Amino acid sequence: MKSVQACPIQEISRITGDLYDLRLYAPEIARKAQPGQFLHIQTGGGLLRRPISICDVMGDIVRVIFAVRGDGTKALANQKAGEILDVLGPLGTGFHVEGKKPAVIGGGIGIFPLLFLCKQLIKPKIYLGFRTKEQMVLTDAFATFGEVHIATDDGSFGYHGRVTDLADKEDADVYYACGPAPMLRAVQKIAGDTPMQLSMEERMGCGIGGCAVCVCKVNGHYEKVCQKGPVFNGKELDLHD
């Protein structure tokens, strides 16, 4: 079991809509964190912790971006700089770096754990999908690490359509992706026999393997995303409807 860390909030701010940027002073977590892993944060709103993906690590600071979805994340959004949060982590299986021509594909809130990954890749081709121009975030940050291509569902910016359609002709030797299941299924089709690492967005209950809320099918067997994932070998994931 990972130990609980008492992590002071260095900064918390609203980015846009219901999205918040939280930065924690967490030296021990920062040293151990790998792209794709998550934190289990006591939010102050109820008994359950909330699992939130690591967005970035900057020295001793661990950054997460979360959307307000219920009482827990609402309570977290109301926290202030200087307050202390109980944090368990880093948890889960993250991405591992491979290949010389990586393609990174993210959709919606699934883009957030990909920023830390792109820091460790060499000139990745980055494909980001949003519903509208107004929901675009972190695009400038991603552009510091690779070539960014953007798709919007309504055509208000960049390519009009699905981000996987935009990435369909990419000549990559490895694919990394995080987003909703339909997007990940499309990535499986695009990648074919090419290596792929897919991060699941399954809703977690306890976040530490005590329940079975976040199960997915891997190689014909059901696995708990919080324990075996959230990143899986895309060839082993069964994402059929």
Disulfide bonds with the S-S distance in Angstrom:
none
